[in-house]
């Protein structure tokens, strides 16, 4: 459950802390890919809200490539360029 701390931070309104924890968790090579895919939605949304569209798109693409979770049915962020 790599994203539990990040999820709690996001829920409590500590976006900066949540971003750091999600990014740390997603860099961990031991993270289960299905958990990664399922836990990435908040960070993709944060990247979109903060204007980091390339990062949002790249993370959503990585998550969708797993073939699990919300990315199987949700629209992908659009890369703008």
Buried (B, 14 or more C-beta within 10 A) or exposed (E): EBBEBBBEBBEEEBBEBBBBBBEEBBEEEEBBBEBBBBBBBBBBBBBBEEEBBEBBBBBBBBBBEBEBBBBEEEEEBEEEE
